[in-house]
Amino acid sequence: MPRKETGFAERLQTAAKAKQAQMEKLRAKAKANETQSDERLSARIETAESRKMRVAERKEASVAAAKLRDAQRAAEKATQAQALAEERARKDAARVVQENADAGLKQSQKATRDAKYAARKARQK
């Protein structure tokens, strides 16, 4: 029995029919998937919008936290500056008291020296 061999034109025709059948099958499937893709697209859009809202809320929260930290730092610096000024004033007052005490001591020492000197001069006369 001789085999029936197909010619080139017949093979081209068969390939074209197969391609056409695949295209029809894809079109039918695409119409069915179109509703699903619309649903997926709307879900993606909804997710993206909620993500944007969450990001905006986080950003607002971080800005508020940064402002709060800055305010706390400013208050802390003011407290430290006040404490430093009070410490300087206390040290200055202590220094003035010490200088006055030193001056009084020097005057009493000078008076004692002068008295000794005067007594020695008086004994020599």
C-alpha positions in Angstrom: 0.0 0.0 0.0 1.4 3.2 -1.0 1.4 5.9 1.6 -0.4 9.0 1.0 2.0 11.8 1.3 0.8 15.3 1.7 2.0 18.1 -0.4 3.4 21.4 0.7 0.3 23.3 0.0 -1.8 20.9 1.9 0.5 21.1 4.9 0.3 24.9 4.8 -3.5 24.7 4.7 -3.5 22.3 7.6 -1.2 24.6 9.6 -3.4 27.6 8.8 -6.5 25.8 10.0 -4.8 24.7 13.2 -3.7 28.3 13.9 -7.2 29.6 13.2 -8.6 27.0 15.6 -6.2 28.1 18.3 -7.0 31.7 17.7 -10.8 31.0 18.1 -10.1 29.0 21.2 -8.0 31.9 22.7 -10.7 34.5 21.8 -13.3 32.4 23.6 -11.1 32.1 26.6 -10.2 35.8 26.5 -13.9 36.7 26.7 -14.4 34.5 29.7 -11.3 35.8 31.4 -12.3 39.4 30.6 -14.7 39.6 33.5 -12.2 38.0 35.8 -9.5 40.4 34.7 -11.9 43.3 35.4 -12.4 42.0 38.9 -8.7 41.6 39.4 -8.0 45.1 38.1 -10.6 46.6 40.4 -9.1 44.7 43.3 -5.6 45.9 42.4 -6.8 49.5 42.2 -8.6 49.2 45.6 -5.5 47.7 47.1 -3.3 50.5 45.7 -5.6 53.1 47.0 -5.6 51.6 50.5 -1.8 51.3 50.4 -1.6 55.0 49.5 -3.8 55.9 52.4 -1.7 53.8 54.8 1.5 55.4 53.5 0.0 58.8 54.0 -1.1 58.0 57.5 2.3 56.7 58.4 3.9 59.8 56.9 1.6 62.0 59.0 2.4 60.0 62.1 6.1 60.2 61.5 5.9 64.0 60.9 3.9 64.4 64.2 6.4 62.2 66.0 9.3 64.2 64.7 7.6 67.5 65.8 7.0 66.0 69.2 10.7 64.9 69.5 11.8 68.4 68.4 9.6 70.0 71.0 10.9 67.6 73.7 14.5 68.3 72.7 13.8 72.1 72.8 12.3 71.8 76.2 15.2 69.7 77.4 17.7 72.2 76.0 15.9 75.0 77.7 15.9 73.1 81.0 19.6 72.4 80.6 20.3 76.0 79.8 18.4 77.1 82.9 20.2 74.6 85.1 23.6 75.7 83.6 22.7 79.4 84.3 21.7 78.6 87.9 24.9 76.6 88.4 27.0 79.5 87.0 25.2 82.0 89.3 25.7 79.7 92.3 29.4 79.4 91.5 29.7 83.1 90.9 28.1 83.8 94.3 30.4 81.2 96.0 33.4 82.9 94.3 32.3 86.3 95.5 31.8 85.0 99.1 35.2 83.3 98.9 36.9 86.5 97.6 35.3 88.6 100.4 36.4 86.0 102.9 39.9 86.1 101.4 40.0 89.9 101.4 38.8 89.9 105.1 41.5 87.4 106.0 44.1 89.4 104.2 43.0 92.6 106.0 43.1 90.8 109.4 46.6 89.4 108.6 47.8 92.8 107.5 46.3 94.4 110.7 48.1 91.7 112.8 51.3 92.3 110.9 51.0 96.1 111.4 50.3 95.6 115.1 53.4 93.5 115.5 55.4 96.0 113.6 54.1 98.9 115.7 54.7 97.0 118.9 58.3 96.2 117.9 58.9 99.9 117.0 57.4 101.0 120.3 59.7 98.6 122.2 62.7 100.0 120.4 62.0 103.6 121.5 
